[in-house]
Amino acid sequence: MIDIIANIEAIRQEKGIKQSEMGKRLGTTQSGYSNFVNRNTDMPFGRISQIADILGVSVVDIITWPVHYVPENSTTEHCEKCKEKDEIIENLNELLREYKQKLKRKK
């Protein structure tokens, strides 16, 4: 079973956010946040969403932690950029090959 609270705490600690800061941003105190974490009860989606915003991650990232979710459209966009870069690199490599050939001919 996924332990969302443990994941939230792991992310919070990794990001160096103190419990007091979490409490403040959630409209409570450090002890209020601590109680919330230690109760280990079901958490409403709205609260998880609010915590995700504070931590700068998606709700899916909280659920799948430590694996980061990558939306399909961002992968596609990334691949298009990679293809463009690969083409540029190939063009540069071709220019280098041509330059080397010219240097050999001059010798």
C-alpha beads as a LAMMPS data file, in Angstrom:
LAMMPS data file: protein, C-alpha beads

107 atoms
106 bonds

1 atom types
1 bond types

-500.0 500.0 xlo xhi
-500.0 500.0 ylo yhi
-500.0 500.0 zlo zhi

Masses

1 110.0

Atoms # bond

1 1 1 0.000 0.000 0.000
2 1 1 1.188 3.509 -0.820
3 1 1 2.117 5.560 2.233
4 1 1 1.297 9.050 1.026
5 1 1 2.233 10.684 4.320
6 1 1 5.662 8.994 4.294
7 1 1 6.124 10.182 0.712
8 1 1 5.131 13.738 1.661
9 1 1 7.616 13.706 4.502
10 1 1 10.393 12.308 2.293
11 1 1 9.803 15.008 -0.316
12 1 1 9.585 17.726 2.344
13 1 1 12.859 16.635 3.900
14 1 1 14.585 16.297 0.525
15 1 1 13.558 19.849 -0.327
16 1 1 14.722 21.110 3.079
17 1 1 11.330 22.504 4.055
18 1 1 10.774 22.584 7.807
19 1 1 7.594 21.339 9.450
20 1 1 7.023 24.851 10.771
21 1 1 7.045 26.206 7.200
22 1 1 4.636 23.490 6.067
23 1 1 2.327 24.288 8.969
24 1 1 2.448 27.998 8.221
25 1 1 1.694 27.489 4.526
26 1 1 -1.154 25.113 5.390
27 1 1 -2.640 27.633 7.803
28 1 1 -1.640 25.866 10.998
29 1 1 1.374 25.540 13.298
30 1 1 4.368 23.198 13.311
31 1 1 2.667 21.039 15.936
32 1 1 -0.551 21.098 13.888
33 1 1 1.356 19.850 10.859
34 1 1 3.189 17.274 12.977
35 1 1 -0.125 15.975 14.352
36 1 1 -1.482 15.824 10.819
37 1 1 1.512 13.739 9.707
38 1 1 1.519 11.478 12.763
39 1 1 -2.223 10.741 12.782
40 1 1 -1.807 8.611 9.662
41 1 1 -5.454 8.976 8.691
42 1 1 -6.991 9.337 5.263
43 1 1 -6.285 12.695 3.756
44 1 1 -8.703 14.627 1.542
45 1 1 -7.534 15.157 -2.036
46 1 1 -7.706 18.936 -1.581
47 1 1 -5.136 18.744 1.209
48 1 1 -2.825 16.515 -0.845
49 1 1 -3.141 18.945 -3.740
50 1 1 -2.321 21.874 -1.445
51 1 1 0.728 20.047 -0.079
52 1 1 1.876 19.161 -3.609
53 1 1 1.730 22.859 -4.529
54 1 1 3.772 23.801 -1.477
55 1 1 6.358 21.123 -2.260
56 1 1 6.456 22.052 -5.934
57 1 1 5.527 18.581 -7.172
58 1 1 2.456 16.983 -8.708
59 1 1 -0.004 14.880 -6.742
60 1 1 1.061 11.955 -8.928
61 1 1 4.672 12.515 -7.833
62 1 1 3.575 12.295 -4.202
63 1 1 1.801 9.016 -4.880
64 1 1 4.586 7.468 -6.964
65 1 1 7.510 8.839 -4.923
66 1 1 10.476 8.348 -5.383
67 1 1 9.639 7.797 -9.061
68 1 1 8.843 11.056 -10.868
69 1 1 5.929 11.049 -13.267
70 1 1 6.649 12.483 -16.707
71 1 1 3.534 13.422 -18.678
72 1 1 3.429 11.846 -22.136
73 1 1 3.211 15.214 -23.932
74 1 1 6.387 16.477 -22.255
75 1 1 8.219 13.341 -23.379
76 1 1 7.067 13.906 -26.937
77 1 1 8.141 17.540 -26.785
78 1 1 11.467 16.492 -25.322
79 1 1 11.973 13.940 -28.103
80 1 1 11.315 16.566 -30.768
81 1 1 13.958 18.812 -29.209
82 1 1 16.336 15.841 -29.051
83 1 1 15.764 15.123 -32.733
84 1 1 16.546 18.747 -33.581
85 1 1 19.726 18.620 -31.503
86 1 1 20.722 15.289 -33.058
87 1 1 20.340 16.820 -36.518
88 1 1 22.508 19.794 -35.528
89 1 1 25.151 17.471 -34.096
90 1 1 25.100 15.340 -37.243
91 1 1 25.484 18.455 -39.405
92 1 1 28.430 19.602 -37.297
93 1 1 30.020 16.163 -37.538
94 1 1 29.621 16.260 -41.320
95 1 1 31.290 19.673 -41.434
96 1 1 34.151 18.324 -39.331
97 1 1 34.599 15.353 -41.664
98 1 1 34.691 17.696 -44.657
99 1 1 37.180 19.983 -42.910
100 1 1 39.432 17.028 -42.064
101 1 1 39.323 15.890 -45.692
102 1 1 40.333 19.368 -46.852
103 1 1 43.227 19.409 -44.384
104 1 1 44.444 16.010 -45.633
105 1 1 44.361 17.221 -49.236
106 1 1 46.467 20.272 -48.367
107 1 1 49.247 18.104 -46.900

Bonds

1 1 1 2
2 1 2 3
3 1 3 4
4 1 4 5
5 1 5 6
6 1 6 7
7 1 7 8
8 1 8 9
9 1 9 10
10 1 10 11
11 1 11 12
12 1 12 13
13 1 13 14
14 1 14 15
15 1 15 16
16 1 16 17
17 1 17 18
18 1 18 19
19 1 19 20
20 1 20 21
21 1 21 22
22 1 22 23
23 1 23 24
24 1 24 25
25 1 25 26
26 1 26 27
27 1 27 28
28 1 28 29
29 1 29 30
30 1 30 31
31 1 31 32
32 1 32 33
33 1 33 34
34 1 34 35
35 1 35 36
36 1 36 37
37 1 37 38
38 1 38 39
39 1 39 40
40 1 40 41
41 1 41 42
42 1 42 43
43 1 43 44
44 1 44 45
45 1 45 46
46 1 46 47
47 1 47 48
48 1 48 49
49 1 49 50
50 1 50 51
51 1 51 52
52 1 52 53
53 1 53 54
54 1 54 55
55 1 55 56
56 1 56 57
57 1 57 58
58 1 58 59
59 1 59 60
60 1 60 61
61 1 61 62
62 1 62 63
63 1 63 64
64 1 64 65
65 1 65 66
66 1 66 67
67 1 67 68
68 1 68 69
69 1 69 70
70 1 70 71
71 1 71 72
72 1 72 73
73 1 73 74
74 1 74 75
75 1 75 76
76 1 76 77
77 1 77 78
78 1 78 79
79 1 79 80
80 1 80 81
81 1 81 82
82 1 82 83
83 1 83 84
84 1 84 85
85 1 85 86
86 1 86 87
87 1 87 88
88 1 88 89
89 1 89 90
90 1 90 91
91 1 91 92
92 1 92 93
93 1 93 94
94 1 94 95
95 1 95 96
96 1 96 97
97 1 97 98
98 1 98 99
99 1 99 100
100 1 100 101
101 1 101 102
102 1 102 103
103 1 103 104
104 1 104 105
105 1 105 106
106 1 106 107
